[in-house]
């Protein structure tokens, strides 16, 4: 019984010694560290003015540039889905259409 009690006590002390120390008394911490900032709740939905400014305004038939394999390529807008933020474009010289994010296009 005494051996079991001693083993449990030794185990608990070992675990307590392995726990990280608090940062208040740690001499290895950065002295320029800032205290944690209180977080403010983010707005539930961005305002329409903000999101409209970030997305290029395009419509079917507009000439745009998209990135294909790291280089800009001319394309024509086939359709726009504002709800999902996707644009279907037809790249010049290709037969198939591509659907890309509306933020990935540059209006010419």
N, C-alpha and C positions, 0 to 999 in steps of 0.2 A: 504494500500500500504506500509506503514511504517512497519507494522508487518511482511509482507512478506519479505521485504528487510532485516529486522533485523533477521528473521529466517534463511534466506539464508546465511547471514554473520556468524551467530552463527554455522550453519552447516559446513561451509567451515573452520572455525577456529577449530572446533572439529575434522574434518578429518585431518587437517594439524597437529594437536597435536598427533594424533594416528599414524602417519607415523613414521617408524623407523628412528632414528637419524643416521647421517653418522658415520662411524667408526673412523674418524680422531679425534674427540673430545670425544669419548666414553671412560670413565675411566674403564669400566668393561672388556675391550678387553684384550687379552693375550699380554703381552709386548714382548714375543718371536715370535709373529706371523710374518711370512715372507710375503713380498709383493707378489702379484700374479705374477707368472712366465709367461713369454711370451711363448706361445705354438708354437712349431715347427710343420710343417705339417708332418704327418706320411707318410711313403712310400705307394704307391698305392697297391703294391703287394709284399709279402715277397720274398726274393731271393730263388731260388730253393735249394741252399745249406742249408739255415736255416731250411726250412720246411722239407727237407729230413732228417736232423739230429734229428728232433723231432719225426718223425714217424718211427716205427719199420719197417724194410724191411722184408716182409713176402711174401710167394707165396703159391699156393695151395699145400696141403700135409704137410706143416710145423706143427710141434707140438708147441703149445703155451699154456699159462695159461691165464685164464680170471677170473674175479671176479663174482661169483654167490652168491647172498644173503650174501655178506660180506666175503666169503672165496674163496681162489684161487682154480680153478678147471682146470684139464687138458682138452685140446680141440685140434682138428685138423682143420686147415684152409681148407675150401672148395673152396672159391673164394675170390678175392680181387678186390674192385672197387676203384682205386686210385683217380678217379675224384671226387667221393663223400666222400672219406675218410672212407668207410665202409668195413668191413670184415665179410664174412659169415663163421661161424665155426660150427662144430659138437662136442658137449660136450660128453665125454665118459660116457656111461651108459644112455644116453637119445636118443630118436628116432628122435626128431625134431632138425632142425638147427636154429641157432640164428644169427641175423645180429647185429653187434656192431661196435662202432667207432674204427678205426685203432689205435687210441691212447690209447684205453682201454685194449690192449693186451700186454703180455710180452712174447717175443720169448725165447724159452728154449735153 
